[in-house]
Amino acid sequence: MEYHVERTLFSKRIVHLNDDGAGRLHRLTGWRIDIRSDVSVAEASRAVIKGPYDVSLVEGSITTPHDAERIHHIRRMSKFLVTIGACATAGGIQALRNFANVEKFTSIVYATPAYIQTLAKSTPISEHIRVDFELRGCPINKYQLVEVLSAFLNHRKPVTPQHSVCVECKSRGNVCVMVAHGTPCLGPVTHAGCGAICPSYDRGCYGCFGPMETPNARALGDRLRALGMPARDIQRVFRNFNAQAGAFREESERHGG
């Protein structure tokens, strides 16, 4: 069975599917996507396929007035809208500016700040429009992307893991880096999806996939303090790729505002 999703606006991350991912999608759903003809990659071409769109995958945070205006247009033209990546789901690394004065940054970085049109904060897409599903990660897991696409194509709810990276560590037989070595690790509060890459190399988790469902960030912050980490360092641990995500933001503010 072949089915061409001809009116779909996809972000550049669709390229991560490649032949393997597209083939997996076909095996799971019976639907075949021709990446060359069925997908509009907005950041890789000047050509724009006019909507409406069946599914829109959107990455990137809202940082300019143009972004804020355009995302409403995309929402109106999309049957389903899925945000992908830490920027789209939590504001991204650029959301670190939310804890400072963006005007000071622009005056230091740019010779003529008056030419820079930017919002005071970098915010996730969900703060501006209704989002049908958020796929987290920096970068995202391509197999989770396949699952999300196949779910929407088959009119069902996507099934992605809700547990923490700690479960992935256990499944790989890793020794807990925080228990064994006292290494700071966000694994207990971070959404699974990376396969516990960093802990597998004796490094702490950096929280690339954002907060898991119902994370106990406060308990982790207390544990890090008990290990002797200064408040400023605990704050920096939680202010990374997903600094604007609720649980991480609140815990970072508890250690220094």
DODODREN-112292 format. One record per residue: y, x, z of N, C-alpha, C, O in turn; residue in three letters; chain; residue number from 1. Coordinates in steps of 0.2 Angstrom, whole numbers. Atoms other than C-alpha are relative to their C-alpha. Layout:
! DODODREN-112292
Y,X,Z,Y,X,Z,Y,X,Z,Y,X,Z,ALA,A,NUM .
...
//
This chain:
! DODODREN-112292
-6,4,0,0,0,0,6,4,0,7,9,4,MET,A,1 .
-6,-4,0,17,7,-4,6,-5,1,6,-11,-1,GLU,A,2 .
-7,3,-1,34,1,2,5,5,1,5,9,5,TYR,A,3 .
-6,-5,0,50,9,-1,6,-3,4,8,-9,2,HIS,A,4 .
-5,2,-4,63,7,12,7,3,-4,9,8,-2,VAL,A,5 .
-5,-2,5,77,8,-1,7,-1,3,12,3,0,GLU,A,6 .
-7,1,-3,92,3,10,0,2,7,2,-2,11,ARG,A,7 .
0,-3,-7,91,14,25,4,6,0,4,10,-4,THR,A,8 .
-4,-6,-1,104,26,31,-3,4,6,-3,2,11,LEU,A,9 .
3,-4,-5,96,40,40,4,6,1,8,9,-3,PHE,A,10 .
-3,-6,-2,103,55,49,-4,6,-3,-9,5,-6,SER,A,11 .
3,-6,3,99,73,43,-7,1,4,-11,5,1,LYS,A,12 .
6,-2,-3,85,74,56,-6,-4,-3,-12,-2,-1,ARG,A,13 .
6,3,4,74,63,45,-3,5,-4,-9,5,-5,ILE,A,14 .
3,-5,4,71,79,36,-5,3,4,-10,6,1,VAL,A,15 .
5,-3,-4,61,85,51,-7,-3,-1,-12,-1,1,HIS,A,16 .
6,4,1,48,72,46,-4,4,-5,-11,5,-4,LEU,A,17 .
4,-4,6,43,83,30,-6,-4,-2,-7,-10,0,ASN,A,18 .
6,4,3,27,79,21,-5,-2,6,-8,-7,5,ASP,A,19 .
4,1,-5,17,80,37,2,-7,4,-2,-11,5,ASP,A,20 .
-3,6,-3,28,67,46,-1,-6,-4,-2,-12,-2,GLY,A,21 .
0,5,5,29,56,31,-7,-3,-1,-8,-9,-1,ALA,A,22 .
7,2,1,11,56,29,-3,-3,6,-7,-8,5,GLY,A,23 .
2,3,-6,8,52,47,2,-7,1,-1,-12,3,ARG,A,24 .
-2,7,0,19,37,45,-3,-4,-4,-5,-10,-3,LEU,A,25 .
3,4,5,10,31,30,-7,-2,3,-10,-7,3,HIS,A,26 .
7,1,-3,-7,33,40,1,-5,5,-4,-10,6,ARG,A,27 .
-1,5,-6,0,23,55,2,-7,-2,0,-12,1,LEU,A,28 .
-3,7,1,8,9,46,-2,-3,-7,-1,-9,-8,THR,A,29 .
2,2,6,2,9,28,6,0,-5,6,-2,-11,GLY,A,30 .
-6,-1,4,20,11,22,2,7,-2,1,11,2,TRP,A,31 .
-1,-7,2,25,25,12,8,1,-2,11,-4,-5,ARG,A,32 .
-7,-1,1,43,32,12,1,6,-5,-2,12,-3,ILE,A,33 .
-2,-5,5,49,43,-3,6,3,3,12,0,2,ASP,A,34 .
-6,-3,-3,61,55,6,6,1,-5,11,0,-3,ILE,A,35 .
-5,-2,5,70,59,-10,4,-6,-3,10,-6,-4,ARG,A,36 .
-3,6,3,73,41,-16,2,-6,5,6,-10,3,SER,A,37 .
0,5,-4,72,30,-1,5,1,6,7,-4,10,ASP,A,38 .
-4,-2,-6,83,39,12,7,3,-2,7,7,-6,VAL,A,39 .
-7,-3,1,102,42,12,1,5,6,1,2,12,SER,A,40 .
-1,-5,-5,105,58,22,8,1,0,10,5,-4,VAL,A,41 .
-8,0,1,124,56,25,3,7,1,8,8,-3,ALA,A,42 .
-3,-7,0,127,74,30,-2,5,-5,0,10,-5,GLU,A,43 .
2,-5,5,118,82,16,2,-2,-7,0,2,-12,ALA,A,44 .
-2,2,7,125,73,1,7,-4,0,8,-8,5,SER,A,45 .
-6,4,1,141,65,-5,-1,-7,-2,3,-12,-1,ARG,A,46 .
3,7,3,131,50,-12,-1,-4,6,-4,-2,11,ALA,A,47 .
1,5,-5,132,35,-1,-4,-6,-2,-1,-9,-7,VAL,A,48 .
4,6,2,119,21,-3,3,-6,4,3,-6,10,ILE,A,49 .
-3,6,-3,128,4,1,-5,-4,3,-10,-5,1,LYS,A,50 .
4,5,-4,121,-7,14,-1,-7,-3,2,-8,-8,GLY,A,51 .
2,-1,-7,115,-17,22,-6,4,0,-10,6,-5,PRO,A,52 .
5,-5,-1,102,-5,29,-5,-4,5,-4,-7,9,TYR,A,53 .
5,2,-5,85,-9,37,0,3,6,0,0,12,ASP,A,54 .
-1,-4,-6,86,5,49,5,5,0,5,9,-6,VAL,A,55 .
-5,-6,0,100,17,53,-2,4,6,-2,2,12,SER,A,56 .
1,-5,-5,96,33,63,7,3,0,9,6,-5,LEU,A,57 .
-6,-3,-1,112,39,70,0,6,5,-3,5,11,VAL,A,58 .
-1,-5,-5,115,56,78,7,2,1,11,1,-3,GLU,A,59 .
-7,-2,-2,131,64,86,3,-5,4,2,-11,4,GLY,A,60 .
-3,4,-5,142,57,99,7,-2,-3,9,0,-8,SER,A,61 .
-7,2,2,159,48,98,5,4,3,6,4,9,ILE,A,62 .
-5,-5,-3,172,61,99,7,-1,-3,12,1,-1,THR,A,63 .
-6,1,3,186,55,87,1,-8,-1,-3,-12,-1,THR,A,64 .
-2,7,2,195,38,83,-4,-2,-6,-6,-8,-7,PRO,A,65 .
4,2,6,186,39,66,-7,-2,1,-10,-6,-1,HIS,A,66 .
7,1,-2,169,40,74,0,-7,3,-5,-11,1,ASP,A,67 .
0,6,-4,173,25,85,1,-6,-5,-3,-11,-4,ALA,A,68 .
0,5,5,178,15,70,-6,-1,-5,-8,-6,-6,GLU,A,69 .
6,0,5,164,20,58,-6,-3,3,-10,-6,0,ARG,A,70 .
7,2,-3,150,17,71,0,-8,0,-6,-11,0,ILE,A,71 .
0,8,0,155,-2,72,-2,-2,-7,-5,-7,-8,HIS,A,72 .
2,2,7,154,-3,53,-7,1,-2,-11,-3,-4,HIS,A,73 .
7,-1,1,137,5,53,-4,-5,4,-10,-8,1,ILE,A,74 .
4,5,-3,131,-7,66,0,-7,-3,-5,-10,-4,ARG,A,75 .
0,6,4,137,-22,56,-5,0,-6,-7,-5,-8,ARG,A,76 .
4,0,6,127,-16,41,-7,2,1,-11,2,-4,MET,A,77 .
7,-2,-1,111,-12,50,-4,-5,4,-1,-9,8,SER,A,78 .
4,5,-4,97,-23,55,-2,3,6,-2,-1,12,LYS,A,79 .
2,-4,-6,91,-10,67,4,6,0,5,9,-5,PHE,A,80 .
-4,-7,-1,101,5,74,-3,4,6,-4,1,11,LEU,A,81 .
3,-4,-5,92,19,83,4,6,1,6,10,-4,VAL,A,82 .
-4,-6,-1,102,33,91,-5,6,1,-10,5,5,THR,A,83 .
5,-5,-1,93,50,90,3,7,3,9,8,0,ILE,A,84 .
-3,-6,-2,96,66,100,5,-1,6,7,-6,7,GLY,A,85 .
-4,0,-6,106,71,116,7,-2,-2,10,-5,3,ALA,A,86 .
-7,2,2,123,69,107,1,-7,0,5,-10,3,CYS,A,87 .
-1,8,1,120,51,102,-2,-4,6,1,-9,7,ALA,A,88 .
2,4,-6,111,46,118,4,1,6,4,-3,11,THR,A,89 .
-3,-2,-6,121,55,131,6,4,-1,9,7,4,ALA,A,90 .
-6,-4,1,136,63,123,0,7,-2,5,10,-4,GLY,A,91 .
1,-7,2,129,80,120,3,5,4,7,4,9,GLY,A,92 .
-3,-5,-4,134,97,126,8,0,0,12,2,4,ILE,A,93 .
-7,0,1,152,93,120,3,-5,5,9,-5,7,GLN,A,94 .
-3,4,-5,153,80,134,2,4,6,4,1,11,ALA,A,95 .
-2,-4,-6,156,94,146,8,0,0,11,1,6,LEU,A,96 .
-7,0,0,174,92,141,2,-6,4,8,-7,6,ARG,A,97 .
-1,6,-4,173,75,150,2,2,8,5,-2,11,ASN,A,98 .
-2,-2,-7,175,85,167,6,4,0,8,7,5,PHE,A,99 .
-6,-4,0,191,94,161,5,-4,-4,4,-10,-6,ALA,A,100 .
-5,3,4,207,90,152,0,3,-7,1,9,-9,ASN,A,101 .
1,-2,7,204,90,133,6,3,-3,6,7,-8,VAL,A,102 .
-6,-2,3,222,93,129,1,8,1,4,11,-3,GLU,A,103 .
0,-7,-2,221,110,138,-4,4,-5,-2,9,-7,LYS,A,104 .
5,-4,5,206,115,127,3,0,-7,3,6,-10,PHE,A,105 .
-3,0,7,215,110,111,6,5,-1,7,8,-6,THR,A,106 .
-6,-4,0,231,119,116,-2,8,0,2,12,-3,SER,A,107 .
2,-7,0,221,135,119,-4,2,-6,-3,8,-9,ILE,A,108 .
4,-1,6,209,134,104,4,0,-7,2,4,-11,VAL,A,109 .
-3,1,7,220,128,90,7,2,0,11,1,5,TYR,A,110 .
-7,-2,0,236,135,84,5,-6,-1,11,-5,2,ALA,A,111 .
-4,6,0,243,118,80,-4,-6,3,-7,-10,-1,THR,A,112 .
4,6,-3,235,105,92,2,-7,-3,-2,-11,-2,PRO,A,113 .
-2,7,2,245,91,85,-4,-3,-6,-4,-9,-8,ALA,A,114 .
4,2,6,234,91,69,-7,-2,3,-11,-5,-2,TYR,A,115 .
7,2,-2,218,88,80,0,-7,3,4,-9,7,ILE,A,116 .
1,7,-2,213,70,82,-7,-1,4,-12,-1,1,GLN,A,117 .
6,1,-4,201,68,96,1,-4,6,6,-5,8,THR,A,118 .
-1,5,-6,197,56,110,-1,5,7,-3,10,6,LEU,A,119 .
0,-3,-6,198,61,128,-7,2,3,-8,7,6,ALA,A,120 .
6,-1,-2,180,60,131,-5,0,-6,-4,-3,-11,LYS,A,121 .
5,0,5,164,63,121,-5,-5,3,-8,-4,9,SER,A,122 .
4,5,-3,153,47,124,-6,-2,-5,-6,-1,-11,THR,A,123 .
6,2,4,136,41,118,1,-6,-4,6,-10,-3,PRO,A,124 .
-1,6,5,134,28,104,0,-7,4,3,-11,3,ILE,A,125 .
1,6,-4,128,15,117,6,-3,4,7,-9,6,SER,A,126 .
-6,3,-3,145,14,125,5,-3,-5,10,-6,-2,GLU,A,127 .
-5,3,5,153,7,109,-3,-5,-4,0,-10,-5,HIS,A,128 .
3,6,4,140,-4,101,-7,-1,3,-9,3,7,ILE,A,129 .
7,2,-2,123,-12,104,-5,5,-4,-5,5,-10,ARG,A,130 .
5,-5,3,109,1,101,-7,-3,1,-9,-6,7,VAL,A,131 .
7,3,-1,91,-5,98,-5,4,3,-10,2,6,ASP,A,132 .
4,-4,-4,83,10,104,3,7,0,6,9,-5,PHE,A,133 .
-2,-7,-1,87,28,110,-5,5,0,-10,4,5,GLU,A,134 .
5,-5,1,77,42,105,3,7,3,7,10,-1,LEU,A,135 .
-3,-6,-3,81,57,117,-3,7,-2,-8,7,-5,ARG,A,136 .
3,-7,1,79,76,115,5,4,-4,9,1,-8,GLY,A,137 .
-4,-5,3,88,91,109,-4,6,-1,-3,11,2,CYS,A,138 .
0,5,5,80,92,97,-5,-5,2,-9,-5,7,PRO,A,139 .
5,5,-1,70,76,96,-7,2,-2,-8,7,-6,ILE,A,140 .
7,-2,1,51,76,95,-1,-4,-7,-1,-10,-7,ASN,A,141 .
1,3,6,47,72,77,-6,-5,0,-5,-10,-4,LYS,A,142 .
5,5,0,31,62,81,2,-6,4,0,-11,3,TYR,A,143 .
-3,6,-3,41,51,93,4,-3,-5,4,-10,-5,GLN,A,144 .
-4,3,5,52,48,78,-4,-4,-5,-2,-10,-7,LEU,A,145 .
5,4,4,37,43,68,-2,-6,3,-3,-12,0,VAL,A,146 .
2,6,-4,32,31,82,5,-5,0,4,-11,-1,GLU,A,147 .
-5,5,0,49,23,82,1,-3,-6,2,-9,-7,VAL,A,148 .
-1,3,6,50,21,64,-6,-5,-2,-5,-11,-4,LEU,A,149 .
6,4,1,32,14,63,1,-7,4,-1,-12,2,SER,A,150 .
-1,6,-4,36,2,77,5,-5,-3,4,-11,-3,ALA,A,151 .
-5,4,3,52,-5,69,-3,-3,-7,-1,-9,-9,PHE,A,152 .
2,3,6,43,-7,52,-6,-5,1,-7,-10,-3,LEU,A,153 .
5,5,-2,29,-17,61,2,-5,5,-2,-9,7,ASN,A,154 .
-3,5,-5,41,-27,72,-3,0,7,-5,-5,9,HIS,A,155 .
2,0,-7,35,-21,88,4,5,4,8,9,1,ARG,A,156 .
-4,-4,-4,42,-11,103,-2,7,-1,-9,8,0,LYS,A,157 .
3,-7,0,41,8,101,-3,2,7,0,0,12,PRO,A,158 .
3,-2,-6,30,16,114,1,8,0,-2,12,-3,VAL,A,159 .
-2,-7,-2,37,33,120,-1,1,7,-1,-3,11,THR,A,160 .
2,-1,-7,32,42,136,6,-1,4,12,1,3,PRO,A,161 .
-5,1,-5,42,37,151,0,4,6,4,4,10,GLN,A,162 .
1,-5,-6,36,50,163,4,6,-1,7,7,-6,HIS,A,163 .
-4,-6,0,43,67,167,-4,6,-3,-10,5,-5,SER,A,164 .
3,-6,3,40,84,160,-6,3,5,-10,6,2,VAL,A,165 .
5,-3,-5,30,88,176,-7,-3,-3,-12,1,-2,CYS,A,166 .
6,2,3,16,77,168,-3,4,-5,-9,6,-6,VAL,A,167 .
2,-4,5,16,87,153,-2,7,2,-7,10,-1,GLU,A,168 .
2,-6,-3,15,103,163,-7,0,3,-11,4,2,CYS,A,169 .
6,1,-3,0,96,172,-6,0,-5,-11,3,-5,LYS,A,170 .
5,1,5,-9,91,156,-1,7,-4,-6,8,-7,SER,A,171 .
1,-6,3,-6,109,150,-3,5,5,-5,11,3,ARG,A,172 .
3,-5,-5,-13,117,166,5,5,2,3,10,5,GLY,A,173 .
-5,-4,-2,4,125,170,0,0,8,-1,-5,11,ASN,A,174 .
-2,-1,-7,8,132,187,7,-2,1,11,0,-3,VAL,A,175 .
-6,2,-1,23,124,194,5,6,1,4,9,6,CYS,A,176 .
-4,-6,-1,37,137,192,5,-1,6,7,4,9,VAL,A,177 .
-5,1,-6,48,129,206,-4,1,6,-2,4,11,MET,A,178 .
4,0,-6,34,128,219,-3,8,0,-3,10,6,VAL,A,179 .
3,-7,0,26,145,214,5,6,0,4,11,4,ALA,A,180 .
-4,-5,1,41,155,210,7,-1,3,12,3,3,HIS,A,181 .
-6,2,-2,56,145,217,5,0,-6,11,0,-5,GLY,A,182 .
-4,0,6,63,144,199,3,-7,-1,-1,-12,-1,THR,A,183 .
-3,7,1,76,130,197,-3,-3,-7,-4,0,-12,PRO,A,184 .
3,3,6,68,117,185,2,-7,1,1,-11,6,CYS,A,185 .
-2,7,1,74,100,179,-6,-5,-2,-6,-11,-3,LEU,A,186 .
6,4,2,56,95,175,-2,-6,3,-4,-11,0,GLY,A,187 .
1,6,-4,54,82,189,4,-6,-2,2,-11,-1,PRO,A,188 .
-4,5,1,68,72,183,1,-1,-8,5,-5,-10,VAL,A,189 .
-1,0,7,67,75,164,-5,-4,-4,-11,-3,-3,THR,A,190 .
5,4,4,60,63,151,-5,5,-4,-2,10,-7,HIS,A,191 .
5,-4,3,44,70,143,1,0,-8,5,-5,-10,ALA,A,192 .
0,0,8,43,75,124,0,6,-3,-1,7,-9,GLY,A,193 .
0,-6,3,45,93,122,-7,4,1,-8,9,-2,CYS,A,194 .
7,-4,-1,27,98,128,1,5,5,-3,9,6,GLY,A,195 .
-1,-5,-5,34,107,143,0,7,-3,-3,12,0,ALA,A,196 .
-1,-7,3,39,122,132,2,5,5,-1,10,6,ILE,A,197 .
-3,-5,-4,50,131,144,-5,2,6,-6,8,8,CYS,A,198 .
5,-2,-6,38,130,160,-6,4,-2,-9,7,1,PRO,A,199 .
6,-4,2,24,136,149,1,7,-1,-4,11,-2,SER,A,200 .
-1,-7,1,33,152,147,4,3,7,8,7,7,TYR,A,201 .
-2,-2,-7,37,153,166,8,0,1,11,3,4,ASP,A,202 .
-7,2,-1,55,146,164,1,-7,2,-3,-11,1,ARG,A,203 .
-2,7,-2,63,131,172,2,-4,-6,4,-2,-11,GLY,A,204 .
-3,5,5,66,115,162,7,0,0,10,-1,5,CYS,A,205 .
-7,0,1,83,114,155,3,-8,-1,9,-9,-1,TYR,A,206 .
-2,7,0,83,95,154,2,-3,-7,6,-7,-8,GLY,A,207 .
-2,1,7,84,94,135,-1,-7,-2,3,-10,-6,CYS,A,208 .
1,7,2,77,76,134,3,-5,5,2,-11,4,PHE,A,209 .
-4,5,-4,88,69,147,-4,-3,6,-10,-2,6,GLY,A,210 .
3,3,-6,84,59,163,-6,-4,-2,-5,-8,-7,PRO,A,211 .
6,4,1,67,51,163,2,-7,3,7,-8,6,MET,A,212 .
-1,6,-2,65,33,168,0,0,8,-5,3,11,GLU,A,213 .
-1,0,-8,71,30,187,-1,7,3,-6,8,7,THR,A,214 .
1,-7,-3,73,49,191,3,0,7,8,-3,8,PRO,A,215 .
-2,-1,-6,76,55,208,4,6,0,2,11,3,ASN,A,216 .
-4,-7,1,90,68,204,2,2,7,3,8,8,ALA,A,217 .
-2,-2,-7,96,67,222,-5,5,4,-3,10,7,ARG,A,218 .
5,-4,-3,80,73,229,-1,7,-3,-2,12,1,ALA,A,219 .
1,-6,3,79,87,216,6,5,2,5,11,3,LEU,A,220 .
-6,-3,-2,97,92,220,-1,3,7,1,9,9,GLY,A,221 .
1,-2,-7,93,93,239,-5,6,0,-5,11,4,ASP,A,222 .
5,-6,0,77,104,235,3,6,-3,2,12,0,ARG,A,223 .
-3,-6,3,87,116,224,5,3,6,5,9,6,LEU,A,224 .
-5,-3,-5,100,118,239,-5,3,5,-3,8,8,ARG,A,225 .
5,-3,-5,85,121,251,-3,6,-2,-4,11,2,ALA,A,226 .
3,-7,3,79,135,239,6,5,0,5,11,-1,LEU,A,227 .
-5,-5,0,96,143,242,5,0,-5,9,5,-6,GLY,A,228 .
-5,0,6,106,138,226,6,-3,3,7,-8,6,MET,A,229 .
-7,2,-2,125,137,229,1,-7,-4,-2,-8,-9,PRO,A,230 .
-1,6,3,132,120,225,3,0,-7,1,-4,-11,ALA,A,231 .
-3,-1,7,142,126,210,-6,1,-5,-5,-1,-11,ARG,A,232 .
6,-1,5,125,132,202,-4,-6,-1,-6,-7,-6,ASP,A,233 .
4,6,1,117,116,206,4,-5,-5,1,-8,-9,ILE,A,234 .
-4,4,5,131,107,197,-1,2,-7,-1,-2,-12,GLN,A,235 .
1,-2,7,129,118,182,-7,-1,-3,-8,-2,-9,ARG,A,236 .
7,2,3,110,115,181,0,-7,-3,-3,-8,-8,VAL,A,237 .
0,7,2,114,96,179,5,-1,-6,5,-6,-9,PHE,A,238 .
-5,1,5,128,99,167,-2,4,-6,0,10,-7,ARG,A,239 .
2,-4,6,120,104,151,0,-4,-6,5,-8,-8,ASN,A,240 .
0,4,6,114,95,135,1,-7,1,4,-11,-3,PHE,A,241 .
0,7,-2,114,78,144,5,-1,6,3,-5,10,ASN,A,242 .
-4,0,-6,128,81,156,3,-7,1,5,-9,7,ALA,A,243 .
-3,7,-1,135,63,153,-5,-5,2,-3,-11,3,GLN,A,244 .
5,5,-2,119,55,156,1,-2,7,2,2,12,ALA,A,245 .
-2,2,-6,121,44,171,-3,4,6,1,6,11,GLY,A,246 .
4,-3,-5,108,52,183,3,7,1,4,9,7,ALA,A,247 .
-2,-7,0,113,70,179,7,0,2,9,5,5,PHE,A,248 .
-7,0,-1,132,66,179,1,-1,8,5,2,11,ARG,A,249 .
-1,2,-7,131,58,196,-2,5,5,1,7,10,GLU,A,250 .
2,-5,-5,121,72,204,4,6,-1,5,9,4,GLU,A,251 .
-4,-5,0,132,85,197,7,-1,4,9,4,6,SER,A,252 .
-6,1,-4,147,77,204,-1,0,7,4,1,11,GLU,A,253 .
1,0,-7,139,76,221,0,8,3,1,9,9,ARG,A,254 .
0,-7,-2,139,95,221,7,4,-2,7,10,-4,HIS,A,255 .
-7,-3,1,158,98,217,4,-4,-4,10,-1,-6,GLY,A,256 .
-5,4,4,166,84,207,0,1,-7,4,-2,-10,GLY,A,257 .
//
